[in-house]
């Protein structure tokens, strides 16, 4: 018999929706609460590597994501002036019928997950969140923001980097730490020659292009900044020539066509790893609520999806909640901390002026191998 019969998930992002889908497929009753009124998400796009695609395949979501996204065929390096320095085919780790990596719009992925959850019958309540949770030994008594209440066997906080559930469920006052860097995502039309992740090997910034559909791509930039500040929309377009003025070729051509500040997402980078354990007897954190990473290895979505898959697996296989949650931590903590720490280290090298530190490749290979290992 599964460790739990009913679960309330707080947060309708990637980890929360993937968990709801996984639990419903396992025959465990689940309800999802999302504080926003419509579940709308910010962001432009992401790259999903082979381990993330494998996890989505287990959720029955891979084919839908492949239709919505852009399968990467190559990994290409450009010089500062835009010349091709190298280009290699992406290894098809899932077999010849599947890409080794997929670019996809963040909103498209979110919509697919939401549609799948509702199709499976998961109740999704928008504009509602958790205000208090009391453990009674056999379950949880929850009070919700709309004045209603719920009883369940387990509550899961999956409400992002600025999780309110860290305080409500674990009593933790931890918040993400500003890293001294910021990231840009600049939506552009996909250049015809960009068939996969394209990295600029020269220059003072970390710059590249990720295609996410047949017609769409985005330029990503990581820059060093002295303060945590969210730039107003009026400054975004004006900053582009200064930010990328030294970059030629595809980057320069694409940036010259950007006219709408709504196509640009800018955010200071922050990082967090909640010390183990991420749970009490009947409550647990997953995803960015437990481990918010920077995008230096494009694996934040990967570990959020893996969290959901592993937690659902343990809850379905074990007959005691304590065992399931302890096993989850044993399977997830070290891997997630490895990624968070590695991304912080790469960011520190970049801040020191070493955009391509000689040890970065070795570190990335180590982390990529760990994340790709069987769950």
Secondary structure, 3 states (H helix, E strand, C coil): CCCCCEEEEECCCHHHHHHHHHHHHCCCEEEEEECCCCCCCCCCEEEEEHHHHHHHHHCCCHHHHHHHCEECCEEEEECCCCCEEEEEECCCCCCCCCCCEEEEEHHHHHHHHHHHHHHCCCEEEECCCEEEEEECCCCEEEEECCCCEEEECEEEECCCCCCCHHHHHHCCCCCCEEEEEEEEEEEEECCCCCCCCEEECCCCCEEEEEECCCCEEEEEEEEECCCCCCCCHHHHHHHHHHHHCCCCHHHHHHHHCCCCHHHEEEEEEEEEECCCCCECCCEEECHHHCEECCHHHCCHHHHHHHHHHHHHHHHHHCCCHHHHHHHHHHHHHHHHHHHHHHHHHHHHHHHCCCCCCCCHHHHHHHHHHHHHCCC
